[in-house]
C-alpha cells in the first residue's frame, strides 16, 4: 500500500517536473482517478463473489507486471504517455483491491472488532497518504530538489 502511494507520488511529481505545468499534472491525476470512482462498485461485487485471496494475489501480480512493462517501455520520448497509462492502470487495479481488502475484515474479525478493524484499515491508508505527502515536502523543500522547472515555480 505504501509502495503504491510512493510510486504514484513519484510518477506524478515526474510529470510536474518535466512539463512544468500544473494543468497537465492535475489533468493526468484527474483522469487517473476516474477508473477508481467508476469501477469500485464492480470491485466490491467481485470481492463478494470470488476468492479474495486469489483476487489480492492476482492484483498484486498485475501491479508488478504493469510497473515492469512500463519500465521496459519507458523512454524520454514517450515518458508522459507511459506514465499516464500506468497511473490509469494502477487506478483500475486499486478500484478492485480496496474493496477486496475491506471485505476481508469481517471474515477475520467478529462483533465489535469488525468496526475497529475497518477503522484501523482506513487509518493506516490515511496515514500512508499523509506520510507520502510529507515526504514530498521533505524532498522538494528540505533536500533542495529543484523548485523551478522551465523558469517557473512549480510548488
Secondary structure by P-SEA (a helix, b strand, c coil): caaaaaaaaaaaaaaaaaaccaaaaaaaaaaaaaaaaacaaaaaaaaacccaaaaaaaaaaaaaaaaaaaaaacccccaaaaaaaaaaaaaaaaaaaaaaaaaacccccccaaaaaaaaaaaaaaaaaaaaaaaaaaaacccccccccccccccc
